[in-house]
Each structure stands twice: as C-alpha cells, then as structure tokens.
Amino acid sequence: MLPAAVPSRQHTVQPMVTGTSVLGIVYDKGVLLAADTLLSYGSMAKAQNIPRLHAVEKTVIGASGEYSDFQRILEILKAKALEETTTSVMDSLYTEESGMTAENTWNYLRMLLYSRRSKFNPFWNELLVAGKDLKGKPFLGSVDKIGTTVRDNFIATGFGAYLAMPLLREKWRPDLTEGEARALLEDCMKILFFRDCRASPRIQLAKCADDEVLVSEPYELDTAAAWQAEAYRQSVGELEDDGGW
Amino acid sequence: MFRNQYDTDVTVWSPEGRLLQVEYAMESVKQGSACVGLRSDTTCVLGALKRSVSELSSHQKKLLEIDDHIACGIAGLTADARSLAKYMQTECLNHKYVYGTPIPPHQLMADLADKHQRTTQIYVRRPFGVGLLISSVDSRGVPHLYQTCPSGNLYEFYASAIGARSQSARTYLEKHYETFATCSTDQLIVHALQALAGCVSGDDELTVDNGSIAIVGKDQSFTLIEGDALKPYIDQLEQKADNDDEEGEEEKESEAMET
C-alpha cells in the first residue's frame, strides 16, 4: 500500500498568535483608534508590549486576529506606498497630488482579503482602517477575513463587538471632542480588560486628524479603582455553611 | 522614404541610430484622418474628422470613451486603436474595483507609454500603428491632454492635432491657444471644429456627419456630440466662413468702384 501523498500547500484553518479587539471612533475633527498591546498564544499571554496599530502614509491600520497575517499585510501596504513615491511618472504640466487615502487602502484591503478567502486561505484578521475618505472627510472602515467591508462612525472588532459597541452606540455624537472620544475609548478598553480573558490593560491609541497621523506609545490603563468594587469586597450570600458542597 | 536593409525588423538599428520600423509606424498615423484636442482650465475637448470609405458606408468612429473622466481620439490603424482602447478600459475598471476611485490619468498614461515601448524592443511584435489623443480630468478637476505615438513617447499638451493635413489645425491652435484657458466649453468646441475644418480634403466640408466632439471636464462626465447635436456648433463655423466671404465681396466692390 503506497502511503498517501502529503499535500505541500496548506490552507489556514486556525489562527495561532492573536490580538484581541480594536476600537475606532470618528469625532468632530478626525478618527481615534485604540487597541491593547497583548499577543495571545491560545490562553497564554505570549507578548505584552506589541503594537497592533500601525501607520502607513496617511492611514492607520489596526488588526485583531492572526498577527503574522497582519505583518504580511503591512509589508504589502508599505511596498505599495514605496512604489507610489519612487516610481517616476512623466512630469505633468501641473503637479498631481498622489497618494492613497484611507478609503483607497480600505478598498484595496477588501480586494486582497476577499481574493484570499476565495482561495480558502484567508488572512485571519479583522482590520480597522482610519484616515480620510476621498472627499477629505474623516474615515473609519473595517474589513474582515472574508472580505466584508463596513464603514461607520464607530466600529469594534473581536470581543469589542459584543462588549464595547453598546457603550459606543449609547455615547457617540457627531460633535464629540477629542477628549470625549478618548475618554469613551479608554472606558471601553477598561471594560474589555475586565471581561475579555484575552485582553490586557496596556493599551495604545492612534489619531488621524487634520493632516497629522499619530500613533501613541503603549501605556497602562488605571484599573486600580475597579478592584475596590463592592462585589469584590463583600459577597452577597452563601449556600449553607459549607458553600453547598 | 527609401527602403534599405535596416528596416525589416523593429529590433534592428539603422546606421544613423534610428529604428526605421518605428518611423514607418509613425507614417501610418499621418495617414489617418485628423483628430484635434484642446483644453481650458476646467474642460478638455477632442474633435475628430470621421472618414467614410464610400457613400454607402458609415463614418468611422474616432472618439472612444475610456472612462467617465477619460476620452480617446485615434488616428491611424483603427484595429490597433481599439485594442489599446480596450486595454485602457480594462485598466480603468480594475483600478476602480481595487481602489474604489477612478484611475489617476497620469498613471494610466505611464502604463500606456510602457505598453507602446515594449513593442519597439521585442523581435516578435510590431509597434502600434496609431496615434492617440487622450483627454482626461484628474481627481482635483484639472484637465490634461496627452498624445501617444508608436515610438512610446508620451507628451502632455495644451492643444494638439494629429493625422492627415493636421498641420493646418496645429497652426490654428498655435495662434489661439493662449485664449483657451478661460474659454467656455461651447467656445472650446467651436475652436476644435474650426481647427478641424482646415483638415478636410479638397472641396469637402465639415458637416454633422463627418465631425464629432467628445468632452470631459471637472463635474462633466464623458459626453459625445455627434450628428444633429453638432449642428449649432457647425453653424457658428459657417457663419465665420460666410463673414469671410462677405468681407471678400465688399473688398471686390470697393475695388470695382475705384477703377
């Protein structure tokens, strides 16, 4: 009996090293993104200071899901950005403003992720793309591993879709200031730390406003006060003397 | 042009450092009927003289839509032109699918020039025997007029004309181009037709049947003006020709009175 041939090409069946939620919100002058800096290897906290928000030209991309796929996507986008700036085009009589906006990048990622899913070998990510749209207005959009695109004023990936979205829906207004938007995102990130087993309180923010793109250094959320919650200090009731055991 | 031993393959240089096959291809452009292009600060207009093979046949279409913001006029081998137009249309669609935005014209032109050049450096292919005038608008609403030729050279123009007897059009455009920047679309169309009128052969006239106009501009998608829609503009031309005739007659009368 001849042994069965081992296929040399494999398709992604499950993610290995993952990041959890990424949150994004549009405020009066721009867009704010937040994500923690934890990479999980299943239930192991593999690396605790890894940025999951990256700027490429005028766009910020945040990823949840398989981190190696995110690194590959960033490679592709950076190569594209370099190609744009270094490929010489005939001098026009007028200078043409070139460069991909966030909306262009979002469309491009849609094409990329959808074509991979169509080969049953997806980039196992949910990406948030922030920056400006084609008309120069603040832009926030998401692309998931099967190529679904959503554009909205606030988006959360992963666990954030369950835990943070209700808070964002309640609190979002079109005229939020940057301070209010940041406070709202930090509040959501705290909630995620408390309730998502694969989250950490060390987070990172990114801002796209006017013409500047800023990605902050990681910093710790102040969660000390939360541990003083009444429920942690005094249990409400007990089952008999032995806990019902 | 005389035949000699260096003109059989496109990959053979002549002793003077010329690629004769490429130059012969450029002759083919000069055989096509005329095509003119000009632009203002907001709009780019193409005009073409449509040839018909016989009285029984239709007039050959010379202005093609590439995208909402790009139009193309051809002079030379029509089949080659259609192949290039199809290529450009496909590139435009692909770009829109991938990036969600119309292709920047300069990007398409760079790829088009490369496509032309490739045929001048491969043994098994021949240069495209067609010149193209491409009118376009970029994302900021600025119009651009480009011209390609079989050699792969790409130029941008304020105004240009290619094809048979196009020198008369170029002379007219050189005389008037400084006024084009602030012209209205209608004025540009009349200029284009006036330039074309000098390119008709012999006793023929520019009519609604053999003239055609294509417009792209800021906030103006590709629009083709042919047939009866061209009449109001053609009529303005005839008036100018009539005015010239009247002036000629007056001069003759005054001369007659003097003798």
Interface residues (C-beta under 8 A of the other chain):
Chain A: T87 V89 M90 S92 L93 Y94 E96 E97 S98 M100 E103 N104 W106 N107 Y108 M111 L134
Chain B: Y97 V98 Y99 G100 T101 P104 H106 Q107 M109 A110 A113 D138 S139 R140 V142 H144 L154 E156 Y158
